[in-house]
Amino acid sequence: MVDAKKFLDEIEILLDQLYDSQKDNLEATAQAMKECIEQDGVVHVFGSGHSVGLGIDIKNRLGAMVPIHIMEMSDFVTKGGVPAAEFMDKKNIFERKPNVAGKLYNLYNIKPQDIFIVISNSGINGVVIDIASLAKEHGHKVIIITSMKHTLAEEPRHPSGKKLYEYGDIVIDNCGPHGDALIETSGVAKVCSVSSICNNCIAQSMAARTIELLQADGFELPVLNGDEAHDKALKKKYEGRA
């Protein structure tokens, strides 16, 4: 029987596995974010599909750090000159295309001290791989968040034959199952996808530890606190970057 209690029990076990196995990678990511922010850098976050939720969860809300920039897939159309019909073509899925990511990457004001977090559960699609590759080529630290169970079970789609995790200076495994659904049923399919929950827990853990490290260094926290004047000045500081 599949019910709420079963899901809660299973997701608790999975999150415990995630934190036990990935604590060193989470710590390394927080250290990288701290160093970036202390150098007035920005953390660029990119994910397609549901993976975009990781960036959304730590951006533009009370208690969120301001120097987080979400690279929007929609910017391909609104700023990058990609026709909407091409972007929405369900027969030739845009996020799977190689050699188009430069249209997005080149839109932004990226500085040498910036770092990148690139998220994909499968880690095999063209756009995410090319964003990570471009960031590496330009000398930026790249953090990858993916499901290793899923990506290792899939054939690569990219012409390079590589998968996303191969571009990571730091790789965080969200520990989700192949196919993303967690709960077995009496039928053919499993149910209850978990990558968004795992990714958002990763995001908030990284953010919390980064803030702790910044505080330890005596760095003025670039965090929205609800004070209108404070938050306005902070957003102005990173205007055009985050």
VEXROTI-238646 format. One record per atom (N, C-alpha, C, O): x, z, y. Coordinates in steps of 0.2 Angstrom, whole numbers, plus 2048, in hexadecimal, padded with zeros to 3 digits. Layout:
BEGIN
XZY ...
END
This chain:
BEGIN
8048007FA 800800800 804800806 809804807 8037FC80B 8067FB811 8027FF817 7FC7FD818 80580481A 80180881F 80780A824 80D809823 80480D82A 80880F82F 80E81482D 81481382F 80C818829 81181E826 81681A822 81C81C823 81581681E 81A81281A 81F80F81F 82580F81E 81C80B824 820808828 82580D82C 82B80C82D 82281282F 826817832 82B81A82E 83181B830 82A81B828 82F81E823 835819822 83A81B822 833813821 83880E820 83C80C826 84280B825 83980C82C 83D80A832 842810834 84780F836 83F816832 84481C833 84A81C82F 85081D831 84981A829 84F819824 853813827 85A814827 85080E829 85480882B 85880A832 85E808832 85580E836 85980F83C 85E81483B 86481483E 85D819836 86381D834 869819831 86E81B833 86781482D 86C81082B 87080C830 87680C830 86C80A835 86F80783B 87480B83F 87A809840 872811841 876815844 87C818840 882819843 87B81983A 88181B836 886816835 88C817836 884810834 88980A833 88C807839 891804839 88880783F 88A804845 88C80884A 88D806850 88D80F849 88F81384F 896811852 896812858 89A80F84E 8A180D851 8A0806856 8A380685B 89C802853 89B7FC857 8967FD85E 8977FA863 89280285D 88E804863 892807868 89280686E 89780B866 89B80F86A 8A080986E 8A180A874 8A380586A 8A77FF86D 8A37FB872 8A67F9877 89D7FA871 8997F6875 8987FA87C 8987F8881 89680187B 895805881 89B805885 89B80588B 8A1806882 8A8806885 8A97FF889 8AB7FF88F 8A77FA886 8A87F3889 8A37F388F 8A57F0895 89D7F588F 8987F5894 89A7F989A 89A7F78A0 89D7FF898 8A080489D 8A58018A1 8A58018A8 8AA7FE89E 8B07FA8A1 8AD7F58A6 8B07F48AB 8A97F18A3 8A67EB8A7 8A37EE8AD 8A47EB8B3 89E7F38AD 89B7F58B3 89F7F88B8 89E7F88BE 8A47FC8B5 8A97FF8BA 8AD7FA8BE 8B07FC8C3 8AE7F48BB 8B17EF8BF 8AD7EA8C3 8AE7E58C5 8A77ED8C4 8A17E98C8 89F7E38C4 89D7DE8C7 8A07E38BD 89D7DE8B9 8967DE8B7 8937E38B9 8947D98B4 88D7D98B2 88D7D78AA 8917D48A8 8887DA8A7 8877D98A0 8827D489F 87C7D58A0 8847CE89C 87F7C889B 87C7C9894 8807C988F 8767C9894 8727CA88D 86E7C388C 86A7C1890 86F7C0886 86C7BA884 8697BB87D 86D7BC878 8637B987C 8607B8876 85A7B4876 8577B487B 8597B0871 8537AC871 84D7AF86D 84F7B3869 8477AC86E 8427AF86A 8417B686B 8417B9870 83F7BA865 83E7C1866 8447C5868 8447CA86B 84A7C2867 8507C6869 8517C7871 8557CB873 84D7C3875 84E7C587C 84B7CC87E 84D7CE883 8487CF879 8457D587A 84A7DB87B 8497E087F 8507DA878 8557DF879 8577DF881 8587E5883 8587DA884 85A7DA88B 8547DD88F 8557E1894 84E7DB88E 8487DD892 8487E5891 8457E8896 8497E888B 8487EF88A 84D7F388F 84B7F9890 8527F0891 8577F4895 8587F189C 85D7F289F 8537EE89F 8537EB8A5 84D7EC8A9 8477EC8A7 84E7ED8B0 8487ED8B5 8437F28B3 83D7F18B3 8457F98B1 8417FE8B0 8448048B2 84A8058B3 84080A8B3 8438108B5 8488128B0 8478128AA 84E8148B3 8538178AE 8588118AB 85C8128A8 85680B8AD 85A8058AB 8608048AF 8608058B5 8668018AC 86B7FF8B0 86A7F98B3 8677F48B0 86C7F88BA 86B7F28BD 8707EC8BB 86D7E68BB 8767ED8BA 87B7E78B9 87A7E48B2 87F7E38AE 8737E38B0 8727E08A9 86E7D98AB 8697D98AF 8717D48A9 86E7CD8AB 86B7CA8A5 86F7C98A0 8657C88A5 8627C589F 8627BD8A0 85F7BB8A5 8657BA89C 8667B389C 85F7B0899 85E7B0893 85B7AD89D 8547AB89B 8547A4898 8577A089B 8517A4892 85079D88F 84C798894 84E792894 84879B897 84379789C 8477948A1 84578F8A4 84D7978A3 8527948A8 85478D8A6 8567898AB 85478B8A0 85678489E 85177F8A1 85477A8A4 84B7818A2 84677D8A5 84677E8AD 8467798B1 8457848AF 8447868B6 84A7858BA 8497838C0 8507858B7 8567848BB 85B77F8B9 85F77D8BC 85A77E8B2 86077A8AF 85E7738AE 86276F8AB 8587718B0 85776A8AF 8547678A8 8547618A8 85376B8A4 85076989D 84976889E 84576C8A0 84776289C 83F76189C 83B766898 83D767892 83676889A 83176C897 82F76A890 82F76E88B 82E763890 82C760889 831761884 83076387E 838760886 83D761881 83E76887F 83F76A87A 83D76D884 83E774883 83977787E 83A77B87A 83377487F 82D77687B 82C772874 827774871 83076D873 82F76986D 83076D867 835770865 82A76E863 82A77285D 82D76E857 82F771852 82E768857 831764852 839764852 83D76384D 83B765858 84376585A 84476C85E 84576B864 84477185A 84477885D 84A779862 850778860 84977A868 84E77A86D 85477F86C 85A77E86D 85278586A 85778A869 85C789863 86178C863 85A78485F 85E78285A 86377D85C 86877B858 86377A862 867774864 86E777866 86F77B869 873773863 87A775865 87B77086C 87876C86D 88077386F 88376F875 87E76E87B 87F76987F 87A77387C 875773882 876779886 87477A88B 87A77E883 87A785886 87E78588D 87C789891 88278088E 886780894 88177F89A 88278189F 87B77C899 87677B89E 8747828A1 8727838A6 87478789C 87178E89E 8777928A1 8777958A6 87D79289D 88379689F 8857948A6 8877998A9 88578E8A8 88878C8AE 88378D8B4 88578C8BA 87D7908B3 8787928B8 87A7988BB 8787998C1 87E79C8B8 87F7A38BA 8857A58BE 88A7A18BD 8857AA8C2 88B7AC8C6 88F7B18C1 88E7B78C2 8937AE8BD 8977B28B8 89E7B48BA 8A17AF8BC 8A07BA8BA 8A67BC8BC 8AB7BE8B6 8A87BF8B1 8B17BE8B7 8B67BF8B2 8B57C68AE 8B67C68A8 8B37CB8B2 8B27D18AF 8AC7D28AB 8AA7D88A8 8A77CD8AB 8A17CE8A8 8A27CE8A0 8A67CB89E 89D7D089D 89D7D0895 8967CD893 8917CD897 8957CB88D 88F7C888A 88D7CC884 8917CE880 8867CD884 8837CF87E 87E7C987B 87A7C787F 8807C7875 87C7C1873 8787C386C 87B7C6868 8727C286C 86E7C5867 86A7BF863 8677BB866 86B7BF85C 8677BB858 8667BE851 86B7C084E 8607BF84F 85F7C2848 8637BD843 8667C083E 8617B7843 8647B283E 86B7B0840 86F7AF83B 86D7B0846 8747AE848 8767A7846 87C7A6845 8717A2846 87379C843 871796848 873790847 86E79884E 86B793852 870791857 87479585A 86F78A85A 87478785E 87578B865 87B78C867 87078C868 87078F86F 87479586F 878796873 87279A86B 8767A186B 87D7A0869 8817A386C 87E79C864 88579B862 889798868 88F79A869 88779386B 88A790871 88B794877 89079487A 886799878 88779D87E 88D7A287C 8917A3880 88D7A5876 8937A9874 8997A5874 89E7A8876 89979F872 89F79B872 8A279A879 8A879B87A 89D79887E 89F797885 8A279E888 8A779D88B 89F7A3886 8A17AA889 8A87AB887 8AD7AD88B 8AA7AA880 8B07AB87E 8B57A6881 8BB7A8883 8B37A0882 8B879B885 8BA79D88C 8BF79B88E 8B57A088F 8B77A3896 8BA7A9896 8BB7AC89C 8BC7AC891 8BF7B2891 8BB7B9891 8BE7BE892 8B57B8890 8B17BE890 8B07C2889 8B07BF884 8AF7C8889 8AE7CC883 8A77CB881 8A27CA885 8A67C987B 89F7C8878 89D7CD873 8A17CE86E 8977CF874 8947D486F 88F7D086B 88A7CD86F 88F7D0865 8897CD861 8857D285E 8877D785B 87E7D185E 87A7D585A 8767D0856 8727CC858 8767D284F 8737CD84A 8717D1844 8737D7843 86D7CE840 86C7D1839 8717CE834 8717C8833 8767D2832 87B7CF82D 8787CD827 87A7C8823 8737D1824 86F7CF81E 86C7C881F 86C7C481A 8697C7825 8667C0826 86B7BB827 86A7B5823 8707BC82B 8747B682D 8787B4827 87A7AE826 87B7B9823 87F7B781D 87B7B4818 87E7B0813 8747B4818 8707B1813 86E7AA815 86B7A6811 8707A881B 86D7A181D 87379C81E 87979E81F 87279681D 87779181E 877790826 87379082A 87D78E828 87E78D82F 87B787832 87B78282E 878787838 87578183B 87A77E840 879778841 87F781842 88377F848 88877A845 88B77B840 88A774849 88E76F847 895772845 899770841 897778848 89D77B847 89E77E840 8A378083D 89877F83D 898783837 89878B837 89878E832 89878D83E 89979483F 892797840 88D794842 89279E840 88C7A2841 88E7A6847 8947A7849 8897A984A 88A7AD850 88F7B3850 8937B3854 88E7B684A 8937BC84A 89A7BB84A 89E7BF84C 89C7B4848 8A37B3848 8A67B284F 8AC7B1850 8A27B2855 8A47B285B 8A47B985F 8A67B9865 8A37BE85B 8A27C585E 8A97C985E 8AC7C9859 8AB7CB864 8B07D0864 8AE7D7861 8B17DA85E 8A77D8862 8A47DE85F 89D7DB85C 89A7D785F 89C7DD856 8967DB852 8927E1850 8947E584D 88C7E1853 8877E6851 8827E384C 87E7DF84D 8827E6846 87D7E4841 8767E8842 8777EE841 8717E5843 86B7E9844 8687EB83D 8637EF83D 86B7E9838 8697EC831 8637EA82F 8607EC82A 8607E5832 8597E3830 85A7DE829 85F7DC828 8547DE826 8557DA81F 8547D2821 8537D0826 8567CF81C 8567C781C 84E7C681D 84A7C8819 84D7C2822 8467C0823 8437C4828 83D7C382B 8467CA82A 8437CF82F 83E7D382D 83E7D982F 8397D1828 8347D6826 8367DB821 83B7DA81D 8347E1822 8377E781F 8337E9819 8367EB814 82C7E9819 8287EC814 8267E780E 8237E2810 8277E9808 8247E6802 81D7E7802 81A7EC803 8197E1800 8127E27FE 8117E07F7 8157DE7F4 80B7E07F5 8097DE7EF 8087D67EE 8077D37E9 8097D37F4 8087CC7F5 80F7C97F5 8147CC7F3 80F7C27F7 8167BE7F7 81A7C17FD 8207C17FC 8177C2802 81B7C3809 81C7CA80A 8187CF808 8227CC80D 8237D2810 8207D2817 81F7CD81A 81F7D881A 81C7D9820 8207DE825 8257E1822 81F7DE82B 8217E2830 8297E1832 82D7E382F 8297DC837 8307DA839 8337E083D 8307E3841 83A7E083D 83D7E6840 8427E5844 8457E9848 8447DF845 84A7DD849 8497DF851 84E7E2854 8437DF853 8427E185A 8437E885B 8467EB860 8407EC856 8417F3857 8487F5856 84B7F985A 84C7F2851 8537F4850 8577F2857 85B7F6859 8567EC859 8597EA85F 8587EE865 85D7EF869 8527F0866 8507F486C 8537FB86B 8567FE870 8547FE865 857804864 85F803866 862808869 8627FE863 8697FC865 86A7FC86D 86E7FF86F 8657F8870 8667F8877 8667FE87B 86A80087F 861803879 86080987D 86680E87B 86881287F 86880D875 86E811873 87480F877 878813879 876809877 87B80687B 87B808882 88080A885 875808885 87480A88C 87581188D 878813892 872815889 87381C88A 87A81E889 87D82288D 87E81C885 88581D884 88981B88A 88E81E88C 88781588C 88B812892 88A816898 88F81889B 884819899 88381D89F 88782489E 8898268A3 887826898 88B82C897 89282B898 89583089B 895826896 89C824898 89D82389F 8A28258A2 8998208A3 89981F8AA 8998268AD 89D8278B2 89582A8AB 8948318AE 89B8358AD 89D8388B2 89E8348A7 8A48388A6 8AA8358AA 8AE8398AC 8A982F8AC 8AE82C8B1 8AD82E8B8 8B182C8BC 8A78318B9 8A58328C0 8A382C8C4 8A382C8CA 8A18278C0 89F8218C4 8988218C6 8938248C2 89681F8CC 88F81F8CE 88B81B8CA 88C8158C9 88681E8C7 88281A8C2 87E8158C5 87A8168CA 87E80E8C3 87A8098C5 8738098C2 8728048BE 86F80E8C3 86980F8BF 8638108C3 8648138C8 85E80C8C2 85880D8C6 8558148C5 8548168BF 8548188CA 85181E8CA 84A8208CD 8488258CD 84781A8D0 84181B8D3 84181C8DA 83C81C8DD 84781E8DD 84781F8E4 8488188E7 84C8148E6 8438168EC 84380F8EE 84980D8F2 84B8078F0 84C8118F6 85280F8FA 85880E8F5 85C8098F6 8598138F0 85E8128EC 85E80C8E7 8628088E6 85880B8E5 8578058E0 8577FE8E4 85A7FA8E1 8557FE8EA 8567F88EE 85D7F68EF 85F7F18EE 8617FB8F1 8687FA8F2 86C7F88EC 8707F48EC 86A7FB8E6 86D7FA8E0 86C7F28DE 8707EF8DC 8667F08DF 8647E98DD 8677E58E2 8697DF8E0 8687E78E8 86C7E28ED 8737E18EB 8767DC8EC 8767E78E9 87D7E68E7 87E7E18E1 8837DD8E2 87A7E08DD 87A7DB8D7 8767D58D8 8757D18D3 8747D48DE 86F7CE8DF 8737C88DE 8797C78E0 86F7C38DA 8727BD8D8 8777BD8D2 8797B88D0 8777C38CF 87C7C48C9 8787C88C4 8797C68BE 8737CC8C6 86F7D08C0 8687D08C2 8647D38BF 
END
